[in-house]
Amino acid sequence: MEFTEFVNLLKPIIGGAENTHSFVKTLFDVVVTEDGKPFLEDVKAPTYKAYFNGKTKITKMAQRISPYLEPEEFVIYLDAFSDATAQQIIDTFSPYIDGLNASNMPEKMAYFFCDIICTAATTEKKKGTPKSAKNTDDKTPHDILEEKIIASGQAVANAWGTAISNLVSSNAEAIEIPEKCPSEEYPYSSEDKALLQEFTSDYDEIMLALIDENYGASLIDMKLPQKVQDLYNSKWSSKSDAFLDPILKSYVYGLLGELIKLSNSFFNDSHATPFMRDTRTKIRNLYVKLHPDLFAGAFPYDAFIDDWDEGEF
């Protein structure tokens, strides 16, 4: 789905009397961090209106703000609407989002919106065909296939080169994990406990690799970003909805969102640094919260870990 279709479906439900350019700016404003908001101020009202009407693609805007997307902020925004409004959103977007329901609507809508922006950021403007170019009708199937392979390989090479350059230039440091504080009380149901154990079994190795100061070394062969994509697409994009406890589910969605955003930076031709310290800090915090048997939930981690608050959503 393109951005213009998304906002035209959503505005009649939550836009109220707000004009189109103001509504579009509001949506961008509630899905980016503070660091991304200055990019929104540079855009004039007619441009926001053109985004809404589809006369202008959001490609440039998406490229600017995609490194600063924060789906949890959009979740909070949608949570403020009434149950009746939420049901309207569910009814409208169910044909486009699998498994959309009252318990997961804010999270799924947030990541759906972020996916639209990330997709737009990687969309290249179509260029005219040079007169000297070979006519497509004259090309054999082998010629066309060969061109696609070359183009695909170049895109991957560009993205990989950018990611490696960013990793090498960043100052890697370990993100401190608090000492284990085992708890005999388990805060979740037996169903959630079993599902959480399966989830952490899949993701613990990934989380610990990214928290470690040598996280860059684990990414050189692209296995970790690919593993993130494979786990999400084949299993947890749908199975994550099975968690019953809403707080636990928010932790799971939070981790999946951070990991997908990071892995996408390796597969998209992006110039944004893929692994920033605040993202790794969030992953550390979520690692702790996803292990209630090892880390007591009521422990004041912010009092002992200097950067704990930097990882809170």
Backbone as numpy.savetxt, mean C-alpha at the origin, in Angstrom:
# Nx Ny Nz CAx CAy CAz Cx Cy Cz
-9.81 -0.19 -12.16 -10.66 1.00 -12.16 -9.78 2.24 -12.16
-10.14 3.24 -12.98 -9.40 4.49 -13.00 -9.96 5.46 -11.97
-9.14 6.46 -11.65 -9.49 7.40 -10.59 -10.82 8.10 -10.85
-11.05 8.54 -12.09 -12.28 9.28 -12.40 -13.53 8.45 -12.12
-13.46 7.15 -12.40 -14.60 6.28 -12.12 -14.79 6.12 -10.62
-13.67 5.98 -9.89 -13.71 5.80 -8.44 -14.40 6.99 -7.77
-13.96 8.22 -8.12 -14.52 9.40 -7.45 -15.96 9.68 -7.87
-16.30 9.34 -9.12 -17.68 9.56 -9.56 -18.66 8.59 -8.90
-18.18 7.40 -8.53 -19.01 6.46 -7.79 -19.13 6.86 -6.32
-18.05 7.41 -5.78 -17.99 7.69 -4.34 -18.64 9.02 -3.95
-18.53 10.03 -4.80 -19.01 11.36 -4.42 -20.51 11.40 -4.08
-21.40 10.77 -4.86 -22.82 10.82 -4.50 -23.13 10.22 -3.14
-22.20 9.40 -2.64 -22.43 8.72 -1.36 -21.90 9.55 -0.19
-20.68 10.08 -0.31 -20.07 10.77 0.83 -19.69 12.21 0.52
-19.89 12.66 -0.72 -19.46 14.01 -1.09 -20.37 15.13 -0.63
-21.63 14.80 -0.39 -22.57 15.82 0.05 -22.64 17.00 -0.91
-22.63 18.20 -0.35 -22.71 19.42 -1.16 -21.34 19.92 -1.60
-20.30 19.20 -1.25 -18.94 19.60 -1.60 -18.77 19.62 -3.11
-18.11 20.67 -3.65 -17.91 20.71 -5.09 -16.85 19.69 -5.52
-16.76 19.44 -6.81 -15.93 18.34 -7.29 -14.45 18.54 -6.98
-13.92 19.74 -7.20 -12.49 19.92 -6.97 -12.14 19.79 -5.49
-13.02 20.28 -4.62 -12.79 20.17 -3.18 -12.87 18.72 -2.73
-13.81 17.96 -3.29 -13.96 16.55 -2.92 -12.72 15.75 -3.31
-12.21 15.98 -4.52 -11.02 15.26 -4.98 -9.83 15.59 -4.08
-9.64 16.86 -3.76 -8.52 17.25 -2.90 -8.65 16.61 -1.52
-9.88 16.53 -1.02 -10.10 15.90 0.29 -9.67 14.44 0.27
-10.02 13.72 -0.79 -9.65 12.30 -0.88 -8.14 12.13 -0.87
-7.44 12.96 -1.63 -5.98 12.87 -1.63 -5.42 13.25 -0.25
-6.02 14.25 0.35 -5.52 14.77 1.63 -5.59 13.72 2.73
-6.64 12.88 2.70 -6.81 11.90 3.79 -6.13 10.57 3.50
-5.37 10.48 2.40 -4.69 9.21 2.10 -3.18 9.37 2.06
-2.68 10.59 2.34 -1.23 10.79 2.36 -0.77 11.26 3.73
0.50 11.05 4.00 1.11 11.52 5.25 1.34 13.03 5.16
1.77 13.61 6.26 2.05 15.05 6.28 3.11 15.43 5.26
4.08 14.53 5.04 5.14 14.83 4.08 4.63 14.94 2.65
3.48 14.32 2.38 2.94 14.35 1.02 1.97 15.50 0.77
1.51 16.15 1.82 0.48 17.19 1.67 0.96 18.42 0.88
2.24 18.82 0.98 2.67 19.99 0.17 2.44 19.82 -1.32
2.48 18.59 -1.83 2.25 18.36 -3.25 0.81 18.70 -3.64
-0.11 18.58 -2.68 -1.51 18.88 -2.96 -1.77 20.37 -3.08
-0.98 21.16 -2.37 -1.19 22.61 -2.37 -0.74 23.25 -3.68
0.12 22.55 -4.42 0.62 23.10 -5.69 -0.38 22.97 -6.83
-1.47 22.23 -6.61 -2.43 21.94 -7.67 -3.62 22.90 -7.57
-4.00 23.48 -8.70 -5.11 24.42 -8.73 -6.46 23.71 -8.81
-7.52 24.42 -8.44 -8.88 23.86 -8.44 -9.30 23.31 -9.80
-9.02 24.00 -10.92 -9.43 23.45 -12.22 -8.79 22.09 -12.53
-7.57 21.88 -12.02 -6.91 20.59 -12.25 -7.61 19.49 -11.47
-7.95 19.78 -10.21 -8.69 18.79 -9.42 -10.03 18.46 -10.09
-10.68 19.48 -10.64 -11.95 19.27 -11.33 -11.73 18.39 -12.57
-10.63 18.62 -13.27 -10.31 17.81 -14.45 -10.00 16.37 -14.08
-9.39 16.17 -12.90 -9.17 14.80 -12.40 -10.52 14.10 -12.23
-11.47 14.82 -11.64 -12.80 14.25 -11.38 -13.50 13.89 -12.68
-13.46 14.79 -13.65 -14.16 14.57 -14.91 -13.45 13.61 -15.86
-12.18 13.28 -15.54 -11.43 12.38 -16.40 -10.76 13.07 -17.56
-10.82 14.41 -17.61 -10.18 15.14 -18.70 -8.66 15.18 -18.53
-8.21 15.04 -17.29 -6.78 14.98 -17.00 -6.50 13.75 -16.16
-5.50 12.97 -16.55 -5.11 11.80 -15.79 -4.38 12.24 -14.51
-4.42 11.41 -13.50 -3.76 11.76 -12.22 -2.32 11.28 -12.19
-1.76 10.92 -13.32 -0.42 10.31 -13.37 0.63 11.11 -12.61
0.75 12.41 -12.92 1.78 13.23 -12.26 1.52 13.34 -10.76
0.28 13.57 -10.39 -0.05 13.64 -8.97 0.26 12.31 -8.27
-0.11 11.21 -8.91 0.12 9.88 -8.33 1.61 9.61 -8.13
2.43 10.02 -9.09 3.88 9.83 -8.98 4.46 10.63 -7.81
3.88 11.80 -7.56 4.38 12.63 -6.47 3.99 12.10 -5.09
2.75 11.61 -4.97 2.26 11.25 -3.63 2.38 9.77 -3.29
2.64 8.92 -4.29 2.65 7.47 -4.01 3.65 7.07 -2.92
4.82 7.74 -2.79 5.71 7.36 -1.68 5.17 7.72 -0.31
4.11 8.54 -0.26 3.60 9.04 1.01 2.19 8.51 1.33
1.76 7.47 0.63 0.42 6.94 0.88 0.33 6.31 2.26
-0.78 6.54 2.93 -1.02 5.96 4.25 -2.48 5.52 4.31
-2.75 4.26 3.93 -4.13 3.78 3.88 -4.87 3.87 5.20
-4.14 3.78 6.32 -4.82 3.83 7.61 -5.53 5.16 7.83
-5.00 6.24 7.26 -5.67 7.54 7.38 -7.01 7.54 6.64
-7.05 6.84 5.50 -8.29 6.75 4.73 -9.30 5.86 5.47
-8.80 4.87 6.18 -9.66 4.00 6.99 -10.37 4.84 8.05
-9.62 5.69 8.73 -10.19 6.55 9.77 -11.24 7.48 9.16
-10.96 8.00 7.98 -11.89 8.90 7.28 -13.22 8.20 7.00
-13.17 6.97 6.48 -14.39 6.25 6.15 -15.14 5.79 7.39
-14.40 5.49 8.45 -15.03 5.04 9.70 -15.94 6.10 10.30
-15.75 7.35 9.93 -16.53 8.44 10.52 -17.96 8.51 9.95
-18.21 7.81 8.85 -19.54 7.87 8.24 -20.48 6.87 8.91
-21.77 7.10 8.73 -22.79 6.27 9.37 -22.84 4.87 8.77
-23.54 3.97 9.48 -23.69 2.59 8.99 -24.46 2.57 7.66
-25.43 3.45 7.53 -26.22 3.50 6.29 -25.34 3.92 5.12
-24.48 4.90 5.36 -23.56 5.35 4.31 -22.56 4.24 3.96
-22.08 3.56 4.99 -21.15 2.46 4.76 -21.79 1.38 3.89
-23.07 1.11 4.13 -23.77 0.10 3.34 -23.90 0.54 1.88
-24.11 1.84 1.67 -24.16 2.36 0.30 -22.84 2.14 -0.43
-21.75 2.38 0.30 -20.43 2.16 -0.28 -20.24 0.69 -0.65
-20.66 -0.19 0.25 -20.55 -1.63 0.02 -21.35 -2.04 -1.21
-22.58 -1.56 -1.29 -23.44 -1.91 -2.43 -22.86 -1.41 -3.75
-22.24 -0.24 -3.72 -21.72 0.37 -4.94 -20.42 -0.29 -5.41
-19.56 -0.65 -4.47 -18.23 -1.12 -4.84 -18.07 -2.64 -4.78
-19.09 -3.36 -4.32 -18.99 -4.83 -4.27 -18.68 -5.46 -5.62
-19.18 -4.92 -6.75 -18.82 -5.52 -8.04 -17.33 -5.38 -8.38
-16.63 -4.49 -7.67 -15.23 -4.23 -7.99 -14.26 -4.76 -6.94
-14.77 -5.01 -5.72 -13.90 -5.46 -4.63 -14.47 -6.75 -4.05
-13.76 -7.84 -4.18 -14.23 -9.14 -3.69 -14.36 -9.15 -2.17
-15.43 -9.75 -1.70 -15.60 -9.96 -0.26 -15.84 -8.70 0.55
-16.29 -7.62 -0.08 -16.51 -6.36 0.63 -17.73 -6.48 1.55
-17.53 -6.18 2.83 -18.64 -6.24 3.79 -18.44 -5.19 4.88
-19.38 -5.15 5.81 -19.37 -4.10 6.83 -18.12 -4.13 7.71
-17.58 -5.30 7.95 -16.43 -5.40 8.86 -15.12 -5.00 8.20
-15.04 -5.10 6.87 -13.75 -4.82 6.22 -13.80 -3.66 5.23
-14.98 -3.03 5.10 -15.12 -2.00 4.06 -14.08 -0.89 4.14
-13.86 -0.25 5.31 -12.88 0.85 5.32 -11.49 0.41 4.88
-11.03 -0.76 5.36 -9.69 -1.23 5.00 -9.60 -1.57 3.52
-10.58 -2.31 3.02 -10.52 -2.73 1.62 -10.66 -1.53 0.68
-11.50 -0.58 1.03 -11.63 0.62 0.21 -10.34 1.44 0.22
-9.69 1.49 1.37 -8.44 2.25 1.48 -7.36 1.66 0.58
-7.21 0.34 0.62 -6.17 -0.28 -0.20 -6.57 -0.30 -1.68
-7.86 -0.33 -1.95 -8.34 -0.24 -3.33 -7.98 1.14 -3.90
-8.20 2.18 -3.11 -7.87 3.55 -3.53 -6.37 3.71 -3.73
-5.58 3.16 -2.80 -4.12 3.25 -2.92 -3.62 2.51 -4.16
-4.24 1.38 -4.46 -3.87 0.62 -5.67 -4.15 1.44 -6.93
-5.25 2.17 -6.95 -5.58 3.02 -8.09 -4.49 4.08 -8.29
-4.05 4.69 -7.18 -3.02 5.71 -7.25 -1.69 5.12 -7.71
-1.31 3.96 -7.14 -0.04 3.32 -7.51 -0.04 2.90 -8.97
-1.18 2.40 -9.44 -1.28 2.01 -10.85 -1.15 3.22 -11.76
-1.79 4.32 -11.37 -1.71 5.54 -12.16 -0.28 6.09 -12.20
0.44 5.91 -11.09 1.81 6.42 -11.02 2.75 5.71 -11.98
2.41 4.49 -12.34 3.29 3.70 -13.22 2.81 3.69 -14.66
1.74 4.44 -14.96 1.20 4.48 -16.31 1.93 5.54 -17.12
2.53 5.12 -18.21 3.27 6.03 -19.06 2.35 6.65 -20.10
2.61 7.91 -20.39 1.84 8.60 -21.42 2.17 8.01 -22.78
1.12 7.74 -23.55 1.33 7.16 -24.87 1.99 8.18 -25.79
2.97 7.71 -26.52 3.69 8.58 -27.44 3.33 8.24 -28.87
3.41 9.25 -29.74 3.13 9.03 -31.15 4.17 8.13 -31.78
3.78 7.37 -32.77 4.70 6.47 -33.44 5.52 7.23 -34.46
6.87 7.19 -34.37 7.71 7.88 -35.34 7.44 7.36 -36.75
7.62 8.26 -37.73 7.36 7.88 -39.11 8.26 6.76 -39.55
9.47 6.72 -38.94 10.42 5.70 -39.35 10.14 4.35 -38.72
9.17 4.33 -37.78 8.89 3.07 -37.10 8.22 2.08 -38.04
8.46 0.81 -37.79 7.90 -0.23 -38.62 6.41 -0.36 -38.37
5.59 -0.44 -39.36 4.15 -0.58 -39.23 3.82 -1.88 -38.52
2.89 -1.80 -37.54 2.53 -3.00 -36.77 2.00 -4.10 -37.68
1.28 -3.70 -38.72 0.70 -4.69 -39.62 1.77 -5.48 -40.35
2.98 -4.90 -40.48 4.05 -5.57 -41.20 4.88 -6.47 -40.31
4.60 -6.43 -38.99 5.42 -7.19 -38.06 4.90 -8.62 -37.93
5.82 -9.55 -37.83 5.45 -10.93 -37.61 5.16 -11.13 -36.13
4.44 -12.19 -35.75 4.21 -12.47 -34.32 5.52 -12.55 -33.54
6.57 -13.07 -34.19 7.87 -13.17 -33.52 8.42 -11.79 -33.21
8.28 -10.83 -34.16 8.76 -9.46 -33.95 8.05 -8.80 -32.78
6.74 -8.96 -32.73 5.94 -8.33 -31.66 6.31 -8.91 -30.31
6.45 -10.23 -30.24 6.82 -10.88 -28.98 8.20 -10.42 -28.52
9.12 -10.33 -29.46 10.48 -9.91 -29.12 10.49 -8.49 -28.55
9.70 -7.59 -29.15 9.63 -6.23 -28.66 9.07 -6.16 -27.24
8.03 -6.96 -26.98 7.43 -6.98 -25.64 8.42 -7.49 -24.60
9.19 -8.50 -24.95 10.19 -9.06 -24.03 11.25 -8.01 -23.70
11.71 -7.30 -24.75 12.74 -6.29 -24.54 12.20 -5.16 -23.67
10.98 -4.70 -23.95 10.38 -3.61 -23.18 10.18 -4.01 -21.73
9.71 -5.23 -21.51 9.48 -5.71 -20.16 10.79 -5.81 -19.40
11.82 -6.33 -20.06 13.13 -6.47 -19.42 13.71 -5.13 -19.04
13.52 -4.10 -19.90 14.04 -2.78 -19.60 13.34 -2.16 -18.41
12.03 -2.35 -18.33 11.27 -1.80 -17.20 11.73 -2.40 -15.88
11.93 -3.72 -15.88 12.41 -4.39 -14.66 13.81 -3.90 -14.31
14.66 -3.76 -15.33 16.03 -3.30 -15.10 16.05 -1.89 -14.51
15.18 -1.01 -15.03 15.11 0.35 -14.52 14.68 0.38 -13.06
13.63 -0.38 -12.77 13.11 -0.41 -11.39 14.14 -1.00 -10.43
14.78 -2.08 -10.85 15.77 -2.74 -10.00 16.98 -1.84 -9.77
17.41 -1.15 -10.82 18.54 -0.25 -10.70 18.25 0.88 -9.72
17.05 1.43 -9.79 16.65 2.51 -8.88 16.61 2.02 -7.44
16.01 0.85 -7.25 15.88 0.30 -5.89 17.25 0.04 -5.27
18.14 -0.57 -6.02 19.48 -0.87 -5.51 20.22 0.42 -5.19
20.10 1.42 -6.06 20.76 2.71 -5.84 20.27 3.34 -4.55
18.97 3.28 -4.31 18.40 3.87 -3.10 18.86 3.12 -1.85
18.92 1.81 -1.95 19.35 1.02 -0.80 20.80 1.30 -0.45
21.64 1.40 -1.46 23.06 1.62 -1.24 23.30 3.00 -0.63
22.48 3.99 -1.07 22.69 5.36 -0.62 22.09 5.63 0.75
21.21 4.74 1.23 20.56 4.96 2.53 21.46 4.51 3.67
21.29 5.14 4.82 22.07 4.77 5.99 21.33 3.70 6.77
21.71 2.45 6.54 21.01 1.33 7.17 21.36 1.25 8.65
20.38 1.00 9.46 20.60 0.78 10.87 19.53 -0.15 11.39
19.87 -0.85 12.46 18.92 -1.81 13.01 17.78 -1.08 13.70
16.59 -1.66 13.60 15.44 -1.15 14.32 15.30 -1.99 15.59
15.37 -1.34 16.73 15.40 -2.07 18.01 14.10 -2.81 18.27
14.23 -4.09 18.63 13.09 -4.90 19.05 13.13 -5.00 20.57
12.02 -4.73 21.25 12.04 -4.81 22.72 12.29 -6.24 23.21
12.75 -6.34 24.43 12.97 -7.66 25.00 11.62 -8.37 25.15
11.66 -9.68 24.98 10.42 -10.45 25.07 9.86 -10.40 26.49
8.56 -10.27 26.56 7.86 -10.23 27.85 6.65 -11.16 27.73
6.88 -12.47 27.82 5.80 -13.44 27.60 4.61 -13.22 28.52
3.44 -13.48 27.95 2.20 -13.33 28.72 1.43 -14.64 28.68
0.89 -15.03 29.82 0.11 -16.26 29.89 -1.30 -16.07 29.35
-1.76 -14.84 29.33 -3.10 -14.55 28.83 -3.05 -14.27 27.33
-3.92 -14.93 26.59 -3.98 -14.71 25.14 -5.24 -13.91 24.84
-5.11 -12.75 24.19 -6.24 -11.82 24.06 -7.26 -12.17 22.98
-7.00 -13.23 22.20 -7.88 -13.51 21.07 -8.52 -14.90 21.18
-9.55 -15.11 20.39 -10.26 -16.39 20.39 -9.37 -17.50 19.85
-9.79 -18.74 20.05 -9.01 -19.88 19.56 -8.92 -19.87 18.04
-10.00 -19.39 17.37 -9.97 -19.31 15.90 -8.94 -18.29 15.43
-8.95 -17.11 16.08 -7.99 -16.08 15.71 -6.57 -16.51 16.06
-6.41 -17.21 17.19 -5.09 -17.66 17.60 -4.49 -18.58 16.55
-5.26 -19.55 16.08 -4.76 -20.49 15.07 -4.43 -19.77 13.77
-5.30 -18.84 13.39 -5.07 -18.11 12.13 -3.86 -17.19 12.26
-3.69 -16.56 13.43 -2.56 -15.68 13.64 -1.25 -16.46 13.62
-1.26 -17.65 14.19 -0.05 -18.49 14.16 0.32 -18.86 12.73
-0.67 -19.11 11.91 -0.41 -19.41 10.50 0.13 -18.16 9.79
-0.45 -17.01 10.11 -0.03 -15.76 9.48 1.42 -15.42 9.84
1.75 -15.48 11.12 3.11 -15.13 11.54 4.12 -16.17 11.07
3.68 -17.41 10.92 4.57 -18.43 10.36 5.00 -18.06 8.94
4.07 -17.44 8.20 4.36 -17.01 6.83 5.19 -15.74 6.78
4.96 -14.82 7.75 5.53 -13.48 7.63 6.65 -13.13 8.61
6.90 -13.95 9.63 7.94 -13.62 10.61 9.31 -13.42 9.95
9.68 -14.33 9.08 11.00 -14.26 8.43 11.12 -12.95 7.63
10.05 -12.56 6.97 10.05 -11.33 6.18 10.18 -10.11 7.09
9.39 -10.08 8.17 9.43 -8.93 9.08 10.81 -8.78 9.72
11.38 -9.87 10.19 12.68 -9.80 10.86 13.78 -9.40 9.89
13.68 -9.85 8.64 14.68 -9.47 7.63 14.64 -7.97 7.37
13.46 -7.37 7.37 13.34 -5.94 7.09 13.71 -5.09 8.30
13.53 -5.63 9.49 13.90 -4.91 10.71 15.41 -4.88 10.88
16.08 -5.92 10.45 17.53 -6.06 10.62 18.27 -4.97 9.86
19.46 -4.57 10.37 20.22 -3.51 9.72 20.75 -3.93 8.35
20.87 -5.23 8.10 21.34 -5.72 6.81 20.18 -6.09 5.89
19.06 -5.39 6.04 17.87 -5.73 5.25 18.12 -5.64 3.75
19.02 -4.74 3.34 19.30 -4.58 1.91 19.87 -5.85 1.29
20.70 -6.56 2.08 21.34 -7.77 1.55 20.32 -8.85 1.23
19.21 -8.87 1.97 18.21 -9.91 1.75 17.35 -9.63 0.53
17.55 -8.45 -0.08 16.72 -8.06 -1.23 17.45 -8.14 -2.56
18.74 -8.42 -2.52 19.56 -8.35 -3.73 19.04 -9.27 -4.83
18.61 -10.47 -4.47 18.17 -11.42 -5.51 16.66 -11.35 -5.78
15.98 -10.35 -5.20 14.56 -10.11 -5.44 13.64 -11.19 -4.86
14.19 -12.12 -4.11 13.34 -13.20 -3.58 12.36 -12.69 -2.54
12.80 -11.76 -1.68 11.90 -11.29 -0.63 10.73 -10.48 -1.19
10.96 -9.50 -2.09 9.81 -8.80 -2.67 8.87 -9.74 -3.41
9.42 -10.74 -4.10 8.58 -11.68 -4.82 7.78 -12.55 -3.85
8.41 -12.92 -2.72 7.71 -13.72 -1.73 6.53 -12.95 -1.14
6.73 -11.65 -0.90 5.65 -10.81 -0.39 4.47 -10.81 -1.36
4.77 -10.63 -2.64 3.72 -10.61 -3.65 3.01 -11.96 -3.74
3.77 -13.03 -3.74 3.19 -14.38 -3.89 2.29 -14.73 -2.71
2.77 -14.44 -1.49 1.97 -14.75 -0.30 0.66 -13.98 -0.29
0.74 -12.73 -0.67 -0.46 -11.90 -0.66 -1.45 -12.35 -1.73
-0.97 -12.51 -2.96 -1.87 -12.82 -4.08 -2.48 -14.21 -3.99
-1.69 -15.17 -3.49 -2.16 -16.55 -3.48 -2.92 -16.93 -2.20
-2.78 -16.11 -1.15 -3.34 -16.56 0.12 -3.98 -15.45 0.96
-3.18 -14.46 1.36 -3.64 -13.55 2.41 -4.46 -12.36 1.94
-4.54 -12.13 0.64 -5.42 -11.06 0.16 -6.88 -11.37 0.49
-7.19 -12.65 0.54 -8.56 -13.06 0.88 -8.65 -13.65 2.29
-7.66 -14.42 2.69 -7.73 -15.11 3.98 -7.62 -14.15 5.16
-7.02 -12.98 4.95 -6.89 -12.00 6.04 -8.24 -11.54 6.56
-9.25 -11.65 5.73 -10.59 -11.21 6.12 -11.23 -12.15 7.14
-10.62 -13.32 7.35 -11.20 -14.31 8.27 -10.94 -13.98 9.74
-10.04 -13.05 10.03 -9.81 -12.68 11.43 -11.07 -12.05 12.01
-11.39 -12.42 13.24 -12.63 -11.97 13.87 -12.44 -10.69 14.68
-11.35 -10.60 15.42 -11.12 -9.44 16.27 -10.75 -8.23 15.40
-11.50 -7.12 15.51 -11.24 -5.97 14.63 -9.87 -5.33 14.84
-9.39 -5.31 16.08 -8.07 -4.72 16.34 -6.98 -5.58 15.73
-7.09 -6.90 15.93 -6.12 -7.82 15.34 -6.15 -7.71 13.82
-7.35 -7.61 13.27 -7.48 -7.50 11.81 -6.80 -6.23 11.31
-6.89 -5.14 12.08 -6.25 -3.89 11.66 -4.73 -4.04 11.65
-4.18 -4.82 12.60 -2.74 -5.08 12.59 -2.34 -5.87 11.34
-3.13 -6.87 11.02 -2.85 -7.72 9.85 -2.92 -6.89 8.57
-3.99 -6.10 8.43 -4.13 -5.24 7.24 -2.98 -4.22 7.18
-2.61 -3.70 8.35 -1.53 -2.72 8.39 -0.23 -3.29 7.88
0.11 -4.51 8.33 1.35 -5.15 7.87 1.29 -5.45 6.38
0.18 -6.03 5.93 0.05 -6.36 4.51 0.20 -5.10 3.65
-0.40 -4.01 4.09 -0.31 -2.76 3.33 1.11 -2.26 3.23
1.85 -2.28 4.34 3.24 -1.82 4.32 4.11 -2.70 3.43
3.95 -4.01 3.53 4.78 -4.93 2.75 4.49 -4.83 1.26
3.21 -4.72 0.90 2.86 -4.61 -0.52 3.40 -3.29 -1.08
3.30 -2.22 -0.31 3.81 -0.93 -0.78 5.32 -1.01 -1.01
6.03 -1.68 -0.12 7.47 -1.81 -0.27 7.84 -2.69 -1.45
7.17 -3.81 -1.58 7.51 -4.73 -2.67 7.15 -4.13 -4.02
6.05 -3.35 -4.07 5.66 -2.71 -5.33 6.72 -1.74 -5.82
7.47 -1.15 -4.90 8.50 -0.20 -5.31 9.62 -0.89 -6.09
9.74 -2.21 -5.92 10.75 -2.95 -6.67 10.24 -3.36 -8.05
8.94 -3.56 -8.17 8.38 -4.03 -9.43 7.86 -2.89 -10.29
7.66 -1.70 -9.69 7.25 -0.54 -10.46 8.47 0.31 -10.76
8.43 1.05 -11.83 9.53 1.93 -12.20 9.45 3.20 -11.37
9.79 3.05 -10.08 9.62 4.15 -9.14 10.96 4.69 -8.70
11.03 6.00 -8.47 12.26 6.63 -8.01 12.21 6.89 -6.51
11.19 6.42 -5.85 11.07 6.63 -4.41 11.89 5.59 -3.67
12.56 6.03 -2.59 13.33 5.08 -1.79 12.39 4.05 -1.21
12.61 2.74 -1.48 11.63 1.74 -1.11 11.55 1.43 0.38
12.65 1.62 1.13 12.62 1.22 2.52 13.08 2.37 3.41
12.12 3.17 3.84 12.40 4.28 4.72 12.35 3.80 6.16
13.03 4.55 7.01 13.12 4.14 8.41 11.75 4.06 9.08
10.86 5.02 8.78 9.57 5.01 9.47 8.74 3.80 9.08
8.89 3.32 7.83 8.17 2.13 7.40 8.69 0.91 8.13
10.01 0.81 8.25 10.60 -0.33 8.97 10.22 -0.28 10.45
10.09 0.93 10.98 9.67 1.07 12.38 8.24 0.58 12.56
7.37 0.89 11.60 5.99 0.40 11.65 5.95 -1.12 11.63
6.81 -1.71 10.79 6.85 -3.17 10.70 7.32 -3.76 12.02
8.30 -3.11 12.67 8.75 -3.57 13.99 7.60 -3.54 15.00
6.86 -2.44 15.03 5.75 -2.31 15.97 4.67 -3.37 15.72
4.41 -3.61 14.44 3.39 -4.61 14.09 3.88 -6.02 14.42
5.18 -6.26 14.29 5.74 -7.56 14.68 5.46 -7.82 16.16
5.66 -6.80 16.98 5.40 -6.94 18.42 3.92 -7.20 18.68
3.06 -6.44 18.02 1.63 -6.55 18.25 1.05 -7.87 17.73
1.71 -8.45 16.74 1.23 -9.72 16.18 1.77 -10.93 16.95
2.48 -10.66 18.04 2.98 -11.75 18.90 2.59 -11.48 20.35
1.29 -11.51 20.66 0.84 -11.20 22.02 1.30 -12.22 23.05
1.71 -13.38 22.59 2.22 -14.39 23.52 3.66 -14.09 23.95
4.37 -13.28 23.16 5.78 -12.98 23.46 5.98 -11.58 24.02
5.05 -10.67 23.70 5.19 -9.28 24.15 3.88 -8.83 24.81
3.96 -8.47 26.08 2.75 -8.07 26.81 2.16 -6.81 26.19
0.87 -6.85 25.88 0.23 -5.74 25.19 0.18 -4.46 25.99
0.11 -4.56 27.32 -0.03 -3.38 28.16 1.30 -2.73 28.52
2.41 -3.30 28.06 3.74 -2.79 28.41 3.97 -1.43 27.74
4.49 -0.42 28.47 4.72 0.92 27.89 5.98 0.97 27.03
5.91 0.40 25.84 7.09 0.34 24.98 7.62 1.72 24.61
6.74 2.71 24.53 7.18 4.04 24.14 8.11 4.67 25.18
8.05 4.17 26.41 8.90 4.72 27.46 10.32 4.18 27.40
10.50 3.04 26.73 11.81 2.40 26.69 12.42 2.35 25.29
11.58 2.47 24.26 12.06 2.45 22.88 11.88 3.84 22.29
12.97 4.54 22.00 12.89 5.94 21.59 12.04 6.17 20.36
12.10 5.24 19.38 11.40 5.47 18.12 10.06 4.74 18.05
9.55 4.27 19.18 8.31 3.49 19.14 7.16 4.29 18.55
6.99 5.54 18.99 5.88 6.35 18.51 5.96 6.65 17.02
7.18 6.59 16.45 7.33 6.85 15.02 6.70 5.75 14.17
6.47 4.59 14.79 5.89 3.49 14.05 4.42 3.28 14.31
3.82 4.19 15.05 2.39 4.06 15.32 1.59 4.72 14.22
0.49 4.03 13.80 -0.33 4.55 12.71 -1.15 5.74 13.20
